[in-house]
Amino acid sequence: MEKVKAKKHLGQHFLKDESIAKAIADTLSLEGYNDVLEIGPGMGVLTQYLLDKPTNTYVIEIDTESVAYLDANYPKLKDKIISKDFLKYDVNEIFEGKQFAIIGNFPYNISTQIVFRTLEFRHQIPEFSGMFQKEVAERICEKKGSKTYGILSVLAQAFYDAEYLFTVDEHVFNPPPKVKSGVMRLRRKEDFSLPCGEKLFFTVVKTAFQQRRKTLRNSLKTLNLSDNLREDKVLDLRPEQLSVEDFIALTQKIEADGI
């Protein structure tokens, strides 16, 4: 079967370098799960190395041409190709509550949405690794005090340990993207439950960074904080000055304030 043509509207850039594909596959520890889900396998450059591992590898691919290519070229994927959109798919149709890892050379146009979707299933996903646009991978792993530290950084690191692994140049893709890529890994924390309301925590983080140049006293106005809490010195800070732990502590204060 002829090779698949990359489709711009799907954000496809096919990795050509086999050594990089193997290095990405090897970022998985294979600890705490037996199943792996690869998002956006394309023509299977990463998939072939996942299939060599002692795990059950499933792939999810929205591009019907890629699905046909994988079906024709990877007999080990029989009944393990999911022709769906990951962002809309209920993974428990396959995994039924089991633990599984996620990996992929993620389409850059939906990569942040993939992370947010992963956080929704964090109770089942102990490990997540793959390739993003370099600045997105860096942002996920960034610590407080940086201009790129934001919602994605805080929410991902509240539940996972984030590690930027290596940078990938443009020329190893077909077609080459206009930016460098970065491979990062999330490993779920041993205790990933928050000592505060998770829904409120998400609200506080997202509301704070929506007006990141303002102090928290101004950006959190919509939460109707009491006059007493509004005098707290932490509200003199801007959101990028707070660590994950600081955001958790702030959420606890808001809870105690009666919100």
Disulfide bonds with the S-S distance in Angstrom:
none
